[in-house]
Amino acid sequence: MIFSGENKIVQGCSAMYPPIYIGGCTIAPHCYPGCNCTNIAPILHHCTKGFKHLVNCLLSDKGLIAPKEQKESCRATKKNQVLNLVQLHQKKNSHTTAYHRVMKRRDIFNEKVSAFKKIFDPTPAGEDKISDLVLGDRFKERVNRMRRETDQERKATLKRALPAFTASGIFSGRNDSDLMQHSGVIAIDIDYKDNKHLGNYDKLKEIISSVPYVAYCGRSAGGEGYFLLIPIKEPAKHGEHFASLRKDFERCGLTIDPSCSNVGRLRFVSFDPEPYINRDAEIYPFILNGKKNHRERPQVRPVKADPVKLEEVTTWVRIAEEEGINSPFVYDEWFSMACAMAFEFGEAGREAFHGFSRAFPDYDPEDCDRKFSEAKKAVRETGKHHPTFAKIRELFTGYGITAKADFK
């Protein structure tokens, strides 16, 4: 296991400055070509080129490689600093709350969450501590058997049979509205399919250890992606915390799965023989309220339907039709879905909207067709903000459909 605070000494480094001591670790500030380091330090050195550029360099095959002009800017900086997510927020970016100098910390592993025997069970089987679900080898045999399976259909069946849990709290059912008690934790996924540009994706656990807010990082059930557990300051603002985290990781060149934003998201149990564990993780205090000035950035309707988005929506619709939607019909949500599909796909979205509507018991084909035509007319109006693909995803996520799609 990789524990926060282990002594990670980079030896033989040709760096210009002495090692930096942070979080109990001894780390060289940067590594250049020709360095004989025994370990690539997961630390970001402050340069004028900017945070995102440095992280992208850090995630290359050879670690942080600074061009000549970048080295010169480093030499001109007498006070060497480590730039991480904390210092990024100290710059008082407009989208976050002010940074609090006295950081609060919390051990999340004793928090209780809801556990489900299978991913499609409508109600939880009971409660478990987070430590019992992510640490140890309790699920080792079942997870490894699934990972070894070469037949994809059989592998999917084995995966769907794994237990699951809601990392963000205790629930009475599967929906976000069934939340009884928030755990103060957000779980996020960093999938390989979204981060193929990273040179050393396999070393992500080591690199992530430089982020003080991460309490846990381990391989997801499939074995290719990673999932992280992060304590948050205001559980009632779960979505705003997620939006801020997503923005922060984007600055690092990392893409996190947007479907993790819903508080009731179920995730499979997994097994990682060497997870990153930090029982003294700092509580993530930042939020992003999502307010935008749409007059400054007018919407642009797609010229034609994006086939990738349409395929994804078609999958969600199929699952909704097959399994139904266990939520009451809400007219505003229904019309928002019509407008979003009309905006994104035009006439190609009509059949998808019919499929979505068929998931409800009172489906009326004529009423559905008329409503989609109204939506097409509505989204032609300029100067107004119309729902987009993000609204489609949000609604299907709230119905628990996107989570099911992940395991089909």
N, C-alpha and C positions, 0 to 999 in steps of 0.2 A: 504494500500500500504506500501511497505517497501522502505524507502528512504535512500540513502547513507547519513551517518552523524547522523542518529538517535542515541540516547543515549542507548546503549545496555549494561547494567550493569550485570555482572555475580556475584552474591552474594554467600557467604558461600563457596567459592572455597578453596580447600586445597592446591592450588598451592604454590610453594616455593618462588615465586617472586611477587612483587607488580603488579597491573594491568598495561597493556600497553595502551597507548593512541595513536590511529591511525585513521586518517580520521574522527576525531570528535567523535569517539566511545571510550567507556571505556570497555576494554575486558581483561579477564584473559588470561595469556599466555598458559595455558594448563589445562586440566581437567583429573583427575585420578579416578579410581573406588572408590566409596564412597563419591564423591563430591556431594554437595547439590545444584549445580548450577540450577538456574531457566531458563537458556538458554544456549544451547551448542554454544560456540563462534566459528564463522567461520574463525578461525585464525590458521595459521600454525607455530608451534614453531620450532626453528632451533635446530636440533640434528644431530649427526654424521651418523645416519642411512639413511639419505637422504630424499629428497623432496617427491618422489613418495610414499615411505613407509608411511610417515607421513600423506599424504592426504588420502591414503587408510584407515589408522587408523581413521582419522577424519570422514570419511564417514561410519564408522561402527555404529551400533545401539546406542552405548553408548558414541559416541564422540571419542575424541583423547585418546586412552589408551596406555600408554607407558610402556613397559616391564622394569624390574628392571635395566638392563644394560643401557637402554635408559635414565632412570632417572639419573643414575650416570653420564652419559656423559653430561646431562643438568646441573647437579650440578657443574661439572668441568668448565662449560662455565660461566665465571663471567659476561660477557656482554650478556644479554639476547636479542635476536633479533627475529623479525617476518620475516619468509621467505615466500615471495609471488612471483608472477611472475616477479615483478620489480627486486627484489634482485637476482632471478635466472639468469636474463640476466646480472646483474652486474658481474657475474662470468665470463663474456666474453666467452660464449659458441661459438664454431667455426661456428655454423650455422646461427648466427644472426649478425646484425650490432651492432656497439657499442652503449651502453646505454647513453642517453643524460640526464644529471643531471637536467636540467631545463625542466620539463615536460609540454607539451602543453595540454590544455583541450578544449573541445568543446561540446556545446549543439547540439545534432543531431536532435532534435525533430522538428525544423523548416525547415529542409531540405525537398525539394519536390522530389517525386518519381512518377513513372508511376503506374496508377491504372487500373485494368481490371475488367469488369463486371463479367466475368467468366474465369475459368482457361484455357480454350481452345480457347479463342478469339485470333485471329491473331494480332490484334493491340490494344493498350490501349484506354480506354474511356476518359482518361484525366490525370491530375496530382493532387496529394494530398500531404499535409504535413504528415510526419511520425507520428506526434502527433495525427492527425485525424484518422489514421489507426490503431494505437496500444493502444491509451489511451481512456478512457471513455467507454461508453456502447452502442456505435453506432451499433455494430453488435451482441450485447448480445443475443437478442431473437433468431436470426437465428442460431448462433453457439450453444446455449444451446439446441435448438430443435434438431439439428443434433446429439449432444452428447447423448441426452436422447433416441434416436431411437435405438431399440433393434434388428430390422431386419437389417442385415448387408448390404444387397443389397440396401435397402431404405436409409440407413445411408450414403452409398457411393454416392448415387444420390444427397442427400442433401448437402454433402460436395463439390461435383463437381459444385454445383450451387452457392457456396459462391464466393464473389468477391476475387480478388487476387491483389498483388502488387509486384513490383521489388524493394526490399529494397536498392539495390546498385545504383539506379539512374533513370534517365529519358531515355526511349527507344522509338523508332519508331515502333518496332515490337517485336517478341518473341526471337530472336536470340541474342547471345552475340555481334555479329557484328552490331546490331542495337542500340548500346549504343550512346546516344547523350551527356549526361552529368552525370558523376559519382557523387553520393551523398557523397562519402567519408566514406561509411558505409559498413560493412560486416555483413550479417546475418548468424548465424550458428544454427544448430539443435543438441540437445542432446536428443536422443530418448531412451526410456526405454528399447526397445528390444536390444540395443547395450550396455546397462549399468545395466543389471540385477544383477551384482555383488555388486552394491552399497547398503549398509545397510539402509541408510535413503535418498533414491532418492527423496522422497517427500519434503525434506528440502533443495533441491538444490538451490532454490532462495536465501535463507538465507546464504548458504555457498558461493555462487557465489559473494555475496556482498563484499567479501574480495578482489576481483580482481578489481583493479582500472580502468581497461579499459572497463568494461562492462557498457554500458549506459542503457540497458534494458534487463530484463529477465522475461519471462512470459510463460504461458502454450500455447502450439500450438493448432491448431484448433481441433484436435482430443481429446485433454484434457489429454493425457498421457505424451507426450513429452514436452520439453521446447525449446524455441527459444531465442537467444541472439542477440542483436545489438551492434556492436563494431565499434567505429570510427578508421580509419586507416590513417597513415601519407601520403602514396603515392598511390593514387587511380590507377595510371597507373600500379602498381605492385600488383594488386588485388590478383592474384594467389599466388604470393610469400608471401604476408601477410597471406593468408589462410593457406598455408603450415606451416608457423611458428606457427600460432595459434593452428593448429592441433597437432603439436609436443608438444607445451606447455601443452595443455589439456591432452595429453597422459601421460605426466609426473605426472599429477594430478590423474591419474587413470580414466580419463573421455574420452569416445570415442565420437567424433563428426561426424556427417554424412558427408562423403567425397563428396557427390553430391552437397553440398553447395558451392563448389569451383568456379563454373562458375558465372560470373558477372551478367548474365541475368536471374538467377534463379527466378522463380515466387514462391510466397508463399501465402497461404490463409490468409485472415484476421482471427483474433481470438478474444477471450475475456478472460481476467483474472481479477477477482475482486481485486486481491492484487498483482500486478506486482512489481518487483524491478525496481526502476527508479533512475538514476543518471544523472542529467543534467550537472554535472561537471566532466564527465568521462575523463580520460586521453586518449590521442590519442595513439593508438598502433603503435610503430615505427619500430618493428622488421620484418625482412623478411627472407625467406629461399629460396635460389636460386635453390635448387633441383639438383645441380650438384653432380654426383657420380663417383667414380672411379670403373668402371665395371671390370677392371682387378683384383682388389683386392677382389671383391665379384662376382665371376662368376655365371651366371644364371644356374638354375637347372630346366629342363623341368619337368612338372608334369608327374608322371608315368601313371596316368589315369585321366580322366576328373573329375573335382570337380562337383558333381551333383547340389550343391547349386548355384554355379556360372553359370552352364549351364542353370539351370532353370531361373535365373535372366536374362540372355542374351536372352533366348527364349521369355520371356515376352516383352523385349524391341523390339525384332525382330517382334513379332506379332503386336505391336502397330505401328511400322514403316510401316508394310505392310498395315494395316488397314487405316492409316491416311496419309501415304506418308511422305516424307522428304522434307520440304520446304527450301532446300538449294541446290545450284548448285553442280553437280557431280564433285568431285575432285579426280583424279586418285590416288594421293599419299595417301589420306585418305582411299580410297577403298582398296588399296593393304595393307596398314597398318592394316586394319580390318581383311583382309584375314590372314595375318601373325599372328596377335594376337589370332585369333580363332584357327588357326592351332597349335600354341604354347601351348595354354591352353587346347584344347579339342581334338587335333588330328583329326582323321577321323570323330569323332562325331560333329565337328564344321562345316562340309561341308554344311549340310542342313541349319544351322543358317546363314552361309554366303550367301547362295542362297536367303534366306528370306530377308536378309538385302539388297541384290542387287535388289530384286524385288520392293523395295520401290522407286527406281529410274525409270524414264520413259523409258530409253534405255536398259533395262535388256535383256541380251543375255545369255541363259542357258549354251551354249557350252563355251562361253568366260569365264563365271563365273566359270565353273567347271575346266577349264584349269588353271585359275588364282589361284584357291585354291590349286591345285596340285603343282604349282610352289611355293606357300607359304609353303606348307608342306616340300618341299625339302629345301627351304631357312632356315627354323628354325632348321634344323638338323645341320647346320654349327656351330661349337663351336668357341669360341673366339670372337664372335660378340654379340652385345646386340640386342635382338629381342623384339618387342612390346608384352605386356602381357595384362592381364585382365584390368589393369589400363588404357591402351589405348582404350580398348573397351568401358569402362565406360566414358572416356573423350569424345570420339566421339559421343556416344549416348546422353551424356549430352549437348554437343554443338548443337546437332540437336533438343534439347528440348524434347527428348523421355523419359529420366529418370524422369523428373518432372511429365510427364503425367502418368508414371507407378506408382508413389506414390499415385495417386488418383483414380486408377482403382479398 
